[in-house]
């Protein structure tokens, strides 16, 4: 506290309602001089989740009690089920019981290899009461394992009735900070509020993401850790009901949108479905999660809620079509791989494959070309370069080497001396990509690590922009790839801002 600040003591908190039913929370404070302050807000409750998210890298308990494997319901265990982050995110079961003669027969019965090398993860059968998903235990409430037969396995479990749901809540790992998020308050102590909500709408769905209290961003980023940072909720925009199958599909697509925003794999996990306020369905399954680190090529924290909301909305609308979804998720995989963890040579190569994929989508799948006409249009000597150039030109990207990319500029000049038709920055990156993917006499060490790095940075930025362009994003992006560090809030428009879409792209969907 400064010398001029005044100590305050809480007096009381009252809750009232406006005529339209909106809750009004009033908090009265008094300072040390007896002066009264009144703070009023109408913020919604933050989303809560059925399971306790815990803190950084902490296991999340899901169940404790009697359980059995779905194919062996006659031999139940006493055990625990939990979500664990290490060594990779997974659902883990530990149980124990006394062994039976049948167990010994199976133990010495040999292994049937007729189904090949792959095995599905085990599923569990748990007792449900009145159609409710069991309440999660506290970590101190775990069942003590007793018996001579112990088991510990990764499991994949779907519980309850998912035929009719009104909302599904989920958790987001390693999310984002957003200074422009809208206000929410603590449901149990509504006088406390914070900027936490990001909202998206698309393909008939409304999505809310609420920042959890107490996230230690500094520690998470410092160690590249794992933690749930947001609780989310999906509802049909028209208020209708839906099935768990529909929920799983839309949550997967939301995860793709968030992953594009953050530049790393960020799925929606531990969904719980509700009907009339009762938790009646859940899915215990996992997807890969990347450690928390700054890897986005376009997100800006001062307006991240607006950006994330917009891109998730665009992705939901765009991927409502199955063909669109296939093209998008495959191109996104190239972007994430190049962004997160790949050899520096491939970081210059993978984005080109993603750009080729999106080019074919734009000009053939929904565009004016038939596959045959497209194949005939591609020059034999500059096939990949010509293809990618079509999309970059349509997006309005200037193909000049950024002035401060001195290493890549040197590569372009060197290559141009040996090519009478001239080599621009795209041509230089393509030639480096060819060395990485089709090495002949030229080898990786023909280029320095700095030249590979600059080529990879630029190529992946192009792919990031192409993904945003493909899903129809038309908002601002962070001012990246500039010669000086970016100031907070420094934005720029996309290269296609203000441009009309090509006639075949306006409302176009593949046949």
Backbone torsions as a table, in degrees:
resi	resn	phi	psi	omega
1	UNK	NA	145.1	176.4
2	UNK	-85.7	169.5	179.8
3	UNK	-62.4	-28.9	-176.5
4	UNK	-88.3	-11.4	-179.2
5	UNK	-76.8	153.2	-176.2
6	UNK	-114.9	136.2	176.3
7	UNK	-68.5	139.3	179.3
8	UNK	-124.3	152.3	176.1
9	UNK	-126.4	141.7	-177.6
10	UNK	-71.8	139.0	175.9
11	UNK	-102.2	-71.0	178.6
12	UNK	-156.9	166.7	178.0
13	UNK	-128.0	129.9	177.6
14	UNK	-121.9	149.1	178.9
15	UNK	-122.5	126.3	178.5
16	UNK	-133.0	179.9	-178.3
17	UNK	-136.3	137.8	173.0
18	UNK	-69.4	164.9	178.0
19	UNK	-55.8	-29.2	-179.9
20	UNK	-85.6	4.0	177.8
21	UNK	95.2	-3.4	179.4
22	UNK	-68.6	131.4	179.9
23	UNK	-73.9	138.0	177.7
24	UNK	-119.3	119.7	179.6
25	UNK	-106.2	124.8	-179.3
26	UNK	-119.4	129.3	-179.6
27	UNK	-120.8	127.1	-179.5
28	UNK	-107.7	126.2	-179.5
29	UNK	-123.3	148.9	174.9
30	UNK	-125.5	136.7	177.3
31	UNK	-89.5	-178.9	-175.3
32	UNK	-66.1	-17.2	179.4
33	UNK	-96.4	6.0	176.8
34	UNK	86.3	3.7	179.6
35	UNK	-77.3	138.5	-175.3
36	UNK	-99.1	137.4	176.4
37	UNK	-121.9	137.4	178.9
38	UNK	-119.5	124.5	178.8
39	UNK	-117.1	125.4	-178.2
40	UNK	-124.1	138.6	174.5
41	UNK	-145.9	161.6	178.1
42	UNK	-124.8	33.2	-175.1
43	UNK	-74.0	145.7	176.6
44	UNK	-74.2	160.4	175.1
45	UNK	-66.0	141.8	172.0
46	UNK	-66.6	148.3	179.4
47	UNK	-66.9	130.9	173.5
48	UNK	-104.7	160.6	-177.9
49	UNK	-124.6	152.0	-178.6
50	UNK	-60.9	-34.0	-179.2
51	UNK	-104.1	151.4	-177.3
52	UNK	-86.0	113.6	-172.6
53	UNK	-61.3	-28.2	-179.2
54	UNK	75.3	-169.1	-179.0
55	UNK	-111.6	-174.9	-173.3
56	UNK	-50.4	123.2	175.9
57	UNK	62.5	14.8	-178.4
58	UNK	-88.0	138.0	176.3
59	UNK	-62.5	149.4	178.7
60	UNK	-111.0	111.1	179.3
61	UNK	-69.3	134.9	-178.5
62	UNK	-112.1	-35.1	-175.2
63	UNK	-160.8	150.2	175.3
64	UNK	-147.7	125.2	-179.7
65	UNK	147.8	-151.3	-179.5
66	UNK	-76.5	136.8	177.2
67	UNK	-155.2	159.4	179.5
68	UNK	-147.6	151.7	173.3
69	UNK	-70.5	143.5	-172.3
70	UNK	-60.6	-28.3	179.3
71	UNK	-94.1	4.2	179.6
72	UNK	-142.6	55.5	-175.3
73	UNK	-68.2	-16.4	-179.5
74	UNK	-80.8	-5.2	-179.0
75	UNK	-128.6	75.0	-175.5
76	UNK	-74.3	157.9	175.8
77	UNK	-113.6	160.9	161.4
78	UNK	-101.2	126.0	-174.2
79	UNK	-168.0	-169.4	-175.5
80	UNK	-133.9	147.9	174.5
81	UNK	-125.5	135.7	-176.7
82	UNK	-150.4	154.5	171.7
83	UNK	-89.6	130.5	179.1
84	UNK	-128.4	147.0	-178.5
85	UNK	-87.6	-27.9	-169.7
86	UNK	-113.7	143.0	-1.2
87	UNK	-76.4	-17.0	172.4
88	UNK	-141.3	157.4	178.6
89	UNK	-59.3	130.1	-179.3
90	UNK	-163.3	163.6	174.7
91	UNK	-100.2	124.4	-172.5
92	UNK	-119.7	139.3	176.4
93	UNK	-120.3	134.7	171.5
94	UNK	-123.2	131.3	-179.7
95	UNK	-149.9	166.7	179.5
96	UNK	-151.9	151.4	174.2
97	UNK	-165.7	173.1	175.4
98	UNK	-80.5	139.6	-176.7
99	UNK	-74.8	158.4	178.4
100	UNK	-122.6	170.8	177.9
101	UNK	-61.4	-35.9	179.7
102	UNK	-63.8	-34.6	177.1
103	UNK	-61.8	-42.8	-179.2
104	UNK	-67.0	-38.0	178.0
105	UNK	-62.8	-40.6	179.1
106	UNK	-69.8	-34.5	-179.1
107	UNK	-63.2	-39.1	-176.4
108	UNK	-103.0	10.4	-177.1
109	UNK	-83.5	-5.1	-179.8
110	UNK	87.3	178.3	-175.9
111	UNK	-118.0	127.1	179.5
112	UNK	-86.0	115.7	-177.2
113	UNK	-101.0	12.8	-176.0
114	UNK	-65.5	-21.8	-179.1
115	UNK	-93.8	9.0	179.5
116	UNK	86.4	-163.2	-172.6
117	UNK	-90.0	-11.5	-172.3
118	UNK	-95.6	141.8	177.3
119	UNK	-131.2	138.1	174.2
120	UNK	-71.7	148.7	175.0
121	UNK	-65.2	144.6	-175.9
122	UNK	-63.8	147.1	174.7
123	UNK	-112.9	153.2	-175.3
124	UNK	-117.5	153.9	170.7
125	UNK	-113.8	124.9	-178.4
126	UNK	-123.7	150.2	176.9
127	UNK	-72.9	131.0	175.6
128	UNK	-110.9	143.0	-179.7
129	UNK	-111.5	118.3	178.4
130	UNK	55.6	33.1	178.1
131	UNK	73.6	11.1	-179.0
132	UNK	-93.8	143.0	171.3
133	UNK	-68.7	136.2	-178.3
134	UNK	-58.7	144.0	174.8
135	UNK	-67.5	140.5	179.4
136	UNK	-72.1	149.0	177.5
137	UNK	-83.0	160.3	163.7
138	UNK	-74.9	158.0	-178.3
139	UNK	-58.6	-27.5	-178.9
140	UNK	-80.0	-8.6	-176.2
141	UNK	-96.9	11.6	-178.6
142	UNK	-63.3	142.7	179.0
143	UNK	-68.2	136.0	176.1
144	UNK	-75.1	127.3	-176.1
145	UNK	-81.6	122.1	179.3
146	UNK	-137.6	145.6	-177.1
147	UNK	127.7	163.6	-175.5
148	UNK	-88.9	-3.6	-179.9
149	UNK	-119.5	111.5	-179.6
150	UNK	-110.0	147.3	179.3
151	UNK	-140.7	143.8	174.4
152	UNK	-142.8	119.7	-174.4
153	UNK	-144.0	154.4	166.1
154	UNK	-77.6	138.8	-177.2
155	UNK	-132.2	161.0	176.1
156	UNK	-132.1	115.2	-169.7
157	UNK	-132.3	132.3	169.5
158	UNK	-116.7	125.9	-175.0
159	UNK	-120.0	147.0	170.7
160	UNK	87.3	-170.4	-176.3
161	UNK	-106.0	113.2	-179.1
162	UNK	-106.0	20.2	-177.5
163	UNK	-75.9	-21.9	-178.8
164	UNK	-151.3	112.3	-177.9
165	UNK	-129.1	150.4	177.7
166	UNK	-104.6	-28.1	175.3
167	UNK	-157.2	156.6	174.5
168	UNK	-130.6	130.6	176.6
169	UNK	-107.0	150.6	-175.1
170	UNK	-150.2	173.7	178.3
171	UNK	-120.9	143.3	178.9
172	UNK	-113.5	125.2	177.7
173	UNK	-88.1	145.1	170.3
174	UNK	49.7	57.2	-174.9
175	UNK	-82.2	-132.2	-168.5
176	UNK	-140.1	157.9	171.1
177	UNK	-100.7	141.4	-176.5
178	UNK	-143.7	108.4	-179.8
179	UNK	-69.9	-16.6	-178.5
180	UNK	-101.0	9.1	179.4
181	UNK	-60.3	148.3	178.6
182	UNK	-78.5	162.9	-171.6
183	UNK	-79.6	142.5	170.4
184	UNK	-135.6	165.1	-180.0
185	UNK	-131.6	163.9	179.6
186	UNK	-70.8	121.7	-177.8
187	UNK	-60.5	-31.2	-178.0
188	UNK	-88.8	-18.4	177.0
189	UNK	-141.9	76.7	-170.5
190	UNK	-64.2	-9.5	176.6
191	UNK	-70.3	-17.5	179.9
192	UNK	-98.6	125.1	-177.7
193	UNK	-137.0	162.8	-179.2
194	UNK	-157.6	162.8	176.5
195	UNK	-78.6	111.4	-174.0
196	UNK	-144.3	-14.8	-168.9
197	UNK	-99.0	133.0	170.2
198	UNK	-118.1	136.2	-175.3
199	UNK	-125.9	140.8	176.1
200	UNK	-137.3	149.4	174.6
201	UNK	-138.8	134.6	179.2
202	UNK	-175.3	146.4	176.7
203	UNK	55.4	30.5	178.0
204	UNK	87.4	10.1	-178.5
205	UNK	-119.2	147.9	170.8
206	UNK	-115.2	131.5	-176.0
207	UNK	-124.6	131.7	173.1
208	UNK	-119.6	135.7	171.8
209	UNK	-118.7	127.0	177.9
210	UNK	-119.0	127.1	177.0
211	UNK	-63.5	131.0	176.5
212	UNK	-75.6	149.3	177.3
213	UNK	-73.6	148.0	170.8
214	UNK	81.7	13.9	178.6
215	UNK	-70.0	126.2	179.7
216	UNK	-93.7	83.4	-175.7
217	UNK	-61.7	-39.5	-176.9
218	UNK	-61.4	-45.4	-179.6
219	UNK	-68.3	-42.8	-179.7
220	UNK	-59.7	-46.0	-179.6
221	UNK	-70.2	-34.7	-177.5
222	UNK	-63.2	-35.2	-177.5
223	UNK	-109.4	1.2	-175.9
224	UNK	60.5	49.4	-171.7
225	UNK	-90.9	-169.0	-178.8
226	UNK	-129.6	137.5	174.4
227	UNK	-167.6	150.3	169.6
228	UNK	-75.5	129.0	-176.3
229	UNK	-116.7	-20.1	-178.4
230	UNK	-136.5	144.5	166.4
231	UNK	-103.8	140.2	-176.6
232	UNK	-126.6	169.1	179.8
233	UNK	-151.1	137.2	173.0
234	UNK	-119.0	143.0	175.6
235	UNK	-142.5	154.4	169.6
236	UNK	-70.1	133.4	-177.9
237	UNK	-60.9	-30.8	179.1
238	UNK	-85.6	3.7	178.9
239	UNK	82.0	4.1	-177.7
240	UNK	-77.4	171.0	177.9
241	UNK	-90.9	168.2	-178.8
242	UNK	-154.5	172.0	-178.2
243	UNK	-100.5	166.1	177.3
244	UNK	-64.9	-31.9	178.1
245	UNK	-63.3	-43.1	177.1
246	UNK	-63.9	-39.9	-179.6
247	UNK	-63.5	-43.9	-179.8
248	UNK	-61.9	-41.4	179.1
249	UNK	-62.2	-48.7	-176.3
250	UNK	-69.6	-34.5	177.6
251	UNK	-65.9	-37.2	175.8
252	UNK	-61.7	-43.4	-179.2
253	UNK	-69.8	-36.2	174.6
254	UNK	-61.8	-41.5	177.6
255	UNK	-59.8	-37.7	176.5
256	UNK	-63.4	-41.6	179.2
257	UNK	-63.4	-44.3	178.6
258	UNK	-65.2	-38.8	178.9
259	UNK	-63.4	-38.4	175.8
260	UNK	-64.9	-39.8	179.9
261	UNK	-64.9	-40.3	-173.3
262	UNK	-95.7	-14.7	-179.9
263	UNK	75.1	19.9	178.1
264	UNK	-155.1	163.1	-175.8
265	UNK	-71.0	118.5	-175.9
266	UNK	-140.2	86.2	-177.0
267	UNK	-84.8	172.7	172.2
268	UNK	-97.3	121.8	-171.6
269	UNK	-120.1	162.1	176.9
270	UNK	50.6	55.7	178.5
271	UNK	-69.3	142.1	175.9
272	UNK	-131.7	123.5	-178.3
273	UNK	-96.8	145.2	-177.0
274	UNK	-123.6	143.2	170.6
275	UNK	-134.1	120.3	-175.4
276	UNK	54.5	37.9	176.9
277	UNK	81.0	0.4	-178.3
278	UNK	-100.4	127.3	175.8
279	UNK	-70.7	105.2	-169.9
280	UNK	-114.9	-4.6	-179.2
281	UNK	-153.4	145.3	173.3
282	UNK	-152.7	159.2	176.6
283	UNK	-128.0	118.3	175.8
284	UNK	-98.1	95.6	-179.5
285	UNK	-151.4	163.3	-177.7
286	UNK	-132.7	164.0	173.4
287	UNK	-136.4	160.4	178.5
288	UNK	-59.8	139.8	177.9
289	UNK	-127.6	131.9	177.7
290	UNK	-90.7	148.7	179.1
291	UNK	-58.3	155.7	180.0
292	UNK	-74.6	119.7	173.3
293	UNK	-162.3	159.7	-178.8
294	UNK	-76.6	111.8	-177.7
295	UNK	-137.9	3.8	-179.5
296	UNK	-79.4	143.5	178.5
297	UNK	-94.5	2.2	-173.0
298	UNK	-150.8	-10.5	-175.7
299	UNK	-81.1	140.4	-180.0
300	UNK	-127.3	122.9	-170.1
301	UNK	-62.2	-26.7	-178.2
302	UNK	-69.3	-19.0	178.8
303	UNK	-139.0	28.9	-173.7
304	UNK	-65.3	-32.6	178.9
305	UNK	-62.4	-43.3	178.3
306	UNK	-65.0	-43.0	-177.9
307	UNK	-68.0	-47.5	-179.8
308	UNK	-63.2	-43.8	178.4
309	UNK	-59.4	-41.9	-178.8
310	UNK	-67.5	-43.5	-176.0
311	UNK	-73.3	-36.0	175.6
312	UNK	-64.6	-39.7	176.2
313	UNK	-60.3	-46.1	179.8
314	UNK	-62.0	-43.9	-178.2
315	UNK	-65.1	-41.1	178.1
316	UNK	-61.0	-46.9	179.1
317	UNK	-62.1	-44.7	-174.6
318	UNK	-69.4	-42.4	-174.4
319	UNK	-86.2	6.0	172.6
320	UNK	-62.9	-19.1	175.2
321	UNK	-97.9	129.7	-173.5
322	UNK	-61.9	-39.2	179.3
323	UNK	-66.1	-41.1	175.2
324	UNK	-59.7	-43.9	-178.5
325	UNK	-59.3	-43.9	-179.1
326	UNK	-61.9	-46.9	-178.9
327	UNK	-62.7	-45.2	-176.3
328	UNK	-64.9	-49.1	-173.8
329	UNK	-67.9	-31.9	177.6
330	UNK	-69.8	-41.5	177.2
331	UNK	-67.2	-38.3	177.4
332	UNK	-60.6	-36.9	-179.9
333	UNK	-61.6	-38.7	176.1
334	UNK	-63.3	-43.1	-178.7
335	UNK	-63.1	-47.2	-178.5
336	UNK	-64.8	-44.1	-179.2
337	UNK	-60.3	-45.3	-179.5
338	UNK	-68.4	-28.0	-174.6
339	UNK	-82.7	-30.2	-166.7
340	UNK	-102.0	-55.5	-171.4
341	UNK	-157.0	90.3	179.5
342	UNK	-151.8	153.5	176.5
343	UNK	-57.7	145.8	-172.5
344	UNK	-60.6	-28.9	178.4
345	UNK	-69.6	-41.0	-178.9
346	UNK	-73.8	-20.0	177.1
347	UNK	-66.9	-22.5	174.4
348	UNK	-88.3	-13.3	-174.8
349	UNK	-102.9	-44.4	-175.6
350	UNK	-57.6	-43.6	-179.5
351	UNK	-59.3	-30.7	179.7
352	UNK	-64.8	-38.3	177.3
353	UNK	-65.5	-39.8	176.0
354	UNK	-63.5	-39.5	178.5
355	UNK	-66.8	-38.7	176.1
356	UNK	-60.0	-42.8	-179.3
357	UNK	-61.5	-46.6	-179.0
358	UNK	-69.1	-31.4	176.5
359	UNK	-63.4	-45.0	179.8
360	UNK	-63.4	-39.8	177.0
361	UNK	-59.7	-47.9	-173.6
362	UNK	-68.5	-36.2	-172.0
363	UNK	-104.4	-17.7	-178.5
364	UNK	-117.5	-55.1	-176.4
365	UNK	-57.8	-47.0	177.3
366	UNK	-118.2	1.0	-172.7
367	UNK	-95.3	-168.0	-173.2
368	UNK	-81.6	-8.5	-174.9
369	UNK	-93.5	144.0	163.5
370	UNK	-85.7	159.8	178.0
371	UNK	-54.8	-39.3	-179.9
372	UNK	-66.4	-46.2	179.0
373	UNK	-62.9	-37.9	179.3
374	UNK	-64.6	-44.0	-179.7
375	UNK	-62.2	-40.3	-178.9
376	UNK	-72.2	-25.5	-177.9
377	UNK	-77.4	-20.8	-174.6
378	UNK	-76.0	121.8	177.1
379	UNK	-62.5	143.2	-176.8
380	UNK	-68.8	-31.4	-174.6
381	UNK	-86.1	-23.5	-177.5
382	UNK	-134.8	54.2	-173.9
383	UNK	-60.7	-62.7	-177.3
384	UNK	-63.2	-43.2	-180.0
385	UNK	-60.7	-43.7	179.6
386	UNK	-62.8	-43.3	-179.0
387	UNK	-60.3	-53.0	-177.2
388	UNK	-63.0	-35.9	-179.0
389	UNK	-61.8	-33.1	179.8
390	UNK	-60.5	-44.1	-178.6
391	UNK	-72.1	-43.9	-179.3
392	UNK	-63.2	-36.9	177.0
393	UNK	-66.2	-42.8	179.0
394	UNK	-62.2	-35.5	-179.9
395	UNK	-75.0	-18.7	-179.0
396	UNK	87.3	23.8	-179.6
397	UNK	-81.2	128.9	177.8
398	UNK	-79.2	123.1	-175.7
399	UNK	-94.4	62.5	173.2
400	UNK	-119.6	144.6	177.5
401	UNK	-68.4	126.9	174.5
402	UNK	-52.1	137.2	-172.7
403	UNK	-56.7	-32.7	-177.1
404	UNK	-87.4	-0.7	174.2
405	UNK	-85.8	70.5	-174.4
406	UNK	-63.4	-38.1	-177.8
407	UNK	-67.6	-43.3	179.1
408	UNK	-69.5	-33.0	175.7
409	UNK	-61.2	-40.6	178.8
410	UNK	-63.7	-38.1	177.3
411	UNK	-63.2	-45.9	-178.7
412	UNK	-61.1	-43.6	-179.9
413	UNK	-64.1	-40.6	-179.8
414	UNK	-64.6	-43.5	-179.9
415	UNK	-69.2	-35.1	-178.6
416	UNK	-64.6	-31.0	-179.8
417	UNK	-64.3	-25.5	-177.0
418	UNK	-104.3	8.0	-178.1
419	UNK	-132.1	108.2	-175.4
420	UNK	-66.1	-24.7	-178.9
421	UNK	-80.3	-6.9	179.1
422	UNK	90.3	151.5	-179.7
423	UNK	-133.5	119.3	174.0
424	UNK	-96.2	-170.3	-174.0
425	UNK	-66.2	-35.9	177.1
426	UNK	-63.7	-44.3	178.0
427	UNK	-59.2	-39.4	179.6
428	UNK	-65.3	-45.1	-179.6
429	UNK	-64.5	-40.0	179.2
430	UNK	-63.0	-42.4	179.7
431	UNK	-65.0	-38.6	175.9
432	UNK	-66.7	-39.4	177.6
433	UNK	-60.4	-40.0	179.7
434	UNK	-64.0	-34.8	176.5
435	UNK	-65.0	-39.4	-178.0
436	UNK	-70.9	-33.8	-174.5
437	UNK	-102.2	-24.9	-179.9
438	UNK	-134.4	63.7	-176.4
439	UNK	-66.6	132.3	174.9
440	UNK	-121.3	-111.8	176.8
441	UNK	-74.3	-32.6	177.1
442	UNK	-76.8	144.0	179.7
443	UNK	-126.4	171.5	-178.2
444	UNK	-53.6	-39.8	-173.5
445	UNK	-76.6	6.7	169.8
446	UNK	-70.1	-17.5	178.8
447	UNK	-123.8	146.2	179.7
448	UNK	-77.8	164.5	179.3
449	UNK	-61.6	-31.6	179.4
450	UNK	-71.5	-35.9	177.6
451	UNK	-67.5	-41.7	175.5
452	UNK	-62.0	-42.2	-178.1
453	UNK	-62.0	-46.0	-178.8
454	UNK	-67.0	-38.4	177.3
455	UNK	-63.4	-41.8	-180.0
456	UNK	-67.1	-41.4	178.2
457	UNK	-59.2	-45.6	-176.8
458	UNK	-70.6	-43.7	-178.6
459	UNK	-63.0	-41.3	-178.5
460	UNK	-72.6	-29.2	174.6
461	UNK	-65.9	-40.5	175.6
462	UNK	-59.5	-44.0	-178.4
463	UNK	-65.7	-39.5	176.5
464	UNK	-58.7	-48.0	178.4
465	UNK	-62.3	-39.7	-178.8
466	UNK	-64.6	-37.8	177.0
467	UNK	-64.9	-44.2	178.0
468	UNK	-62.8	-41.2	179.7
469	UNK	-64.5	-42.1	-176.6
470	UNK	-63.2	-40.2	-178.2
471	UNK	-83.3	-5.6	175.3
472	UNK	94.2	20.3	178.4
473	UNK	-71.7	131.5	-178.3
474	UNK	-131.9	22.5	178.3
475	UNK	-90.2	-166.5	179.3
476	UNK	-83.8	162.3	174.4
477	UNK	-132.3	159.6	178.2
478	UNK	-65.5	147.5	179.7
479	UNK	-81.2	85.0	-177.7
480	UNK	-104.2	175.0	179.5
481	UNK	55.8	38.2	176.0
482	UNK	-111.3	164.4	-171.2
483	UNK	-69.6	-19.2	-179.0
484	UNK	-120.6	159.9	177.9
485	UNK	-58.3	143.3	-178.5
486	UNK	-75.6	136.4	173.7
487	UNK	-80.8	149.1	177.2
488	UNK	-55.2	133.3	178.6
489	UNK	83.4	3.2	-178.6
490	UNK	-81.3	115.5	-174.1
491	UNK	-124.1	166.3	170.7
492	UNK	-145.3	157.4	175.5
493	UNK	-74.8	160.8	175.4
494	UNK	-72.2	156.7	-179.5
495	UNK	-58.2	-24.5	-177.8
496	UNK	-97.4	8.6	179.3
497	UNK	-58.0	131.1	177.7
498	UNK	82.0	-6.5	179.6
499	UNK	-89.1	142.2	174.1
500	UNK	-76.3	144.6	176.7
501	UNK	-69.9	155.6	174.5
502	UNK	-60.2	146.7	-175.0
503	UNK	-52.7	-39.0	-176.1
504	UNK	-77.4	-9.2	-178.6
505	UNK	-97.4	-12.2	-177.9
506	UNK	-74.0	108.1	179.8
507	UNK	65.9	14.4	-175.6
508	UNK	-77.3	141.7	173.0
509	UNK	-135.8	144.5	-179.0
510	UNK	-65.0	151.1	179.2
511	UNK	-78.2	NA	NA
